[in-house]
Amino acid sequence: MLRQVTPGRYDLYEALLHALADPASGRLWMLLWNGRPGSPDAQYGNMEVDGVAYAPCVTSPQELSASGWNRAHEVAGGLDVARALYPDRYGIWLNPHAPGGGVGIPWTDLRRIATGLDRMPAGPLRLSEPAVEVPQFYALLTQNAYRTPAVRSLRRAWVQPALGAPYLAIGLDLYDTAAQSVEAVRAMMQQSVAAVPDGLPVSTVAMSDGYDPVALWLKAHARPFYDREAHAAPAPGTSGYGYPPAAPRVY
């Protein structure tokens, strides 16, 4: 499977991720730069490709022998490795000694493995401002957000995954994530999606998630289309219910 993965074949790459996430097949031989397996000073190797950090590993005892690695190694499940590495924004690089240089899996995909591949869109993602016109949905959503005190602001993006249908993402910026607030926001979205045209997928993302690529893009590129604080004290010349002032603002 690893040898079949080539640039642009996202279906084969996705199959590789599923194999790594499978406890029955996803074993990795992690190369240790320091220490022994299980010791307090054990430390994975480190390599950097195009400014992204990876821990090198191999996929079998045969590949370990072929790599010529003469330090210690640790055998671990792909799911466990993903959970350990992605919070530090480390990916893994499979068989870097192999002809062609092996295959790198960035930390964003390790996060997908750790949290559930089917719960998050397959990357790389193409993100942009939504071109789809759904004014009734936005109007109803801003009205419901105004009535939901937990909501600070809302943003939006059009997400095109490498595999699967594109969808409209709504970024939720909340004042708190207590159970009562989360339930109120869930009810708000359920009431609002009634205005979504048939066939238009809509998903939500928490703006507080520092690892979600959609949330990170929204923070960097999208102005809120609903901002409670701006709505509470509108400046002269505001451009309509729930929308930010026309004058430039920095977010």
C-alpha positions in Angstrom: 0.0 0.0 0.0 2.8 2.4 0.9 4.5 1.9 -2.5 1.2 2.7 -4.3 0.8 6.1 -2.7 1.7 8.8 -5.2 1.1 12.6 -5.4 -2.6 13.2 -6.2 -3.8 9.8 -5.3 -5.7 10.9 -2.3 -7.8 7.7 -2.3 -4.8 5.5 -1.8 -3.4 7.9 0.8 -6.7 7.8 2.7 -6.6 4.0 2.6 -3.1 4.2 4.2 -4.4 6.4 7.0 -7.2 3.9 7.7 -4.6 1.1 7.8 -2.5 3.0 10.3 -5.6 3.7 12.5 -6.4 0.0 12.5 -5.2 -1.6 15.8 -4.7 -4.9 13.9 -2.5 -3.6 11.1 -1.2 -0.2 12.2 2.1 -1.1 13.9 5.0 1.2 13.5 8.7 0.8 14.3 9.5 4.3 15.8 13.2 5.2 15.6 14.6 6.4 18.9 17.3 9.1 18.9 17.8 8.9 22.7 17.0 6.3 25.3 15.4 2.9 25.3 11.7 1.9 24.8 9.8 2.8 27.9 12.6 4.7 29.5 12.1 8.3 30.8 14.7 9.7 28.4 13.3 7.9 25.3 13.0 10.4 22.5 11.8 9.9 18.9 14.0 11.0 16.0 13.3 14.3 14.3 13.3 15.4 10.7 12.0 18.5 9.0 10.6 18.7 5.5 9.5 22.1 4.0 9.4 23.5 7.5 7.2 20.7 8.9 8.4 18.4 11.7 8.2 14.6 11.4 9.3 11.6 13.5 10.9 9.0 11.2 9.7 5.4 11.5 9.6 2.2 9.5 6.8 -0.2 8.8 8.3 -3.7 9.4 11.3 -5.5 10.8 12.5 -5.9 7.2 12.4 -2.2 6.6 14.1 -1.6 9.9 17.0 -3.8 8.8 17.1 -2.1 5.4 17.2 1.3 7.0 20.5 0.6 8.7 19.3 2.2 11.9 21.7 1.3 14.7 20.0 2.9 17.7 17.1 1.7 19.7 13.5 1.6 18.3 10.0 1.2 19.8 7.1 -0.7 18.3 3.9 1.1 18.8 0.4 1.3 17.3 -0.4 4.0 14.8 -3.3 5.2 16.8 -1.1 5.6 19.9 1.6 7.4 17.9 -0.9 9.8 16.4 -2.3 10.7 19.9 1.2 11.3 21.2 2.6 13.4 18.4 -0.1 15.6 16.9 -0.5 17.9 20.0 3.1 18.9 19.5 2.5 19.4 15.7 4.7 16.5 14.7 3.9 14.1 11.9 5.5 10.8 11.0 7.6 9.9 8.0 7.3 6.3 6.9 10.4 4.5 5.5 12.5 7.6 4.7 15.3 5.3 3.6 13.1 3.7 0.8 13.6 4.5 -2.9 11.7 7.8 -3.5 12.1 8.9 0.1 9.0 7.2 1.7 5.8 9.0 2.6 5.2 11.8 5.1 2.0 12.1 7.1 1.6 15.6 8.6 0.3 16.2 12.1 -3.1 17.3 10.7 -3.7 13.8 9.5 -2.4 12.3 12.7 -5.0 14.3 14.4 -7.6 12.8 12.1 -6.4 9.3 13.0 -6.4 10.2 16.7 -9.9 11.7 16.8 -11.6 9.5 14.1 -10.9 9.7 10.3 -14.6 9.8 9.5 -15.3 12.7 11.8 -13.0 15.2 9.9 -12.6 16.1 6.2 -9.8 14.5 4.2 -7.0 16.9 3.4 -5.5 18.8 1.8 -8.4 21.2 2.1 -9.2 24.1 -0.2 -10.7 26.9 1.8 -12.4 30.0 0.6 -15.2 32.5 1.2 -18.5 30.9 0.4 -19.9 31.7 -3.0 -23.2 30.0 -2.4 -26.0 32.4 -1.7 -28.2 31.3 1.3 -29.4 34.7 2.8 -32.4 33.1 4.6 -30.1 30.7 6.4 -27.7 33.5 7.5 -30.5 35.7 8.6 -32.1 33.0 10.7 -28.8 31.9 12.1 -27.8 35.5 13.2 -31.3 35.9 14.8 -30.9 32.7 16.7 -27.3 33.5 17.7 -28.5 36.8 19.1 -30.9 34.8 21.3 -28.1 32.4 22.4 -25.9 34.2 25.0 -23.1 31.7 24.7 -22.3 32.8 21.1 -19.7 35.6 20.7 -19.4 35.5 16.9 -19.9 33.4 13.8 -17.7 33.0 10.7 -18.1 31.0 7.6 -16.0 29.2 5.0 -16.5 27.0 1.9 -14.5 23.8 2.4 -13.5 21.5 -0.4 -11.9 18.3 0.9 -9.5 16.1 -1.1 -12.2 13.4 -1.0 -15.9 13.9 -0.5 -18.4 16.7 -1.2 -17.7 20.4 -0.4 -19.6 21.9 2.4 -20.4 25.2 4.2 -18.5 25.5 7.5 -19.8 27.7 10.3 -17.1 28.7 12.9 -18.6 29.0 16.4 -16.8 31.4 18.8 -18.3 30.9 22.2 -17.9 32.6 25.5 -17.7 29.3 27.4 -18.0 25.6 26.6 -20.0 24.5 29.6 -22.5 21.7 28.9 -25.4 24.0 29.1 -23.9 26.4 26.6 -22.9 23.7 24.2 -26.4 22.3 24.3 -27.9 25.7 23.6 -25.6 26.2 20.6 -26.5 22.8 19.3 -30.2 23.7 19.5 -29.5 27.0 17.8 -27.9 25.2 14.8 -30.7 22.6 14.6 -33.3 25.4 14.4 -31.2 27.4 11.9 -30.5 24.6 9.4 -34.2 24.4 8.6 -33.5 27.3 6.2 -30.7 25.5 4.4 -31.6 24.4 0.9 -31.8 20.7 0.2 -28.4 19.2 -0.9 -26.2 21.8 0.8 -24.1 20.2 3.6 -23.4 22.4 6.6 -21.0 21.6 9.4 -19.7 23.5 12.4 -16.2 24.0 13.8 -15.2 25.4 17.2 -13.1 28.5 16.9 -11.3 27.6 20.1 -9.8 24.5 18.5 -6.2 25.4 17.9 -5.6 22.3 15.8 -8.5 22.4 13.4 -7.3 23.7 9.9 -10.7 25.1 9.2 -10.8 27.1 12.5 -7.2 28.3 11.9 -8.2 29.5 8.4 -11.3 31.3 9.7 -9.3 33.1 12.3 -6.7 34.3 9.8 -9.0 35.1 6.8 -12.7 35.5 7.7 -14.4 38.4 9.3 -17.4 37.5 11.5 -20.8 37.7 9.8 -22.3 37.9 13.3 -20.5 39.7 16.1 -22.4 40.1 19.4 -20.1 42.8 20.7 -20.4 44.8 17.5 -24.1 44.3 17.4 -24.4 45.5 21.0 -22.9 48.9 20.2 -23.4 49.5 16.5 -21.4 52.3 14.9 -23.0 54.8 12.6 -23.4 53.3 9.1 -23.6 49.6 10.0 -24.7 47.4 7.2 -27.6 45.5 8.5 -28.8 43.1 11.2 -26.1 41.0 12.7 -23.4 42.2 10.4 -20.2 44.1 11.3 -19.7 47.8 10.5 -18.7 48.8 7.0 -15.6 50.6 8.4 -12.5 48.3 8.5 -11.9 46.4 11.7 -9.0 44.2 12.7 -9.6 40.7 14.0 
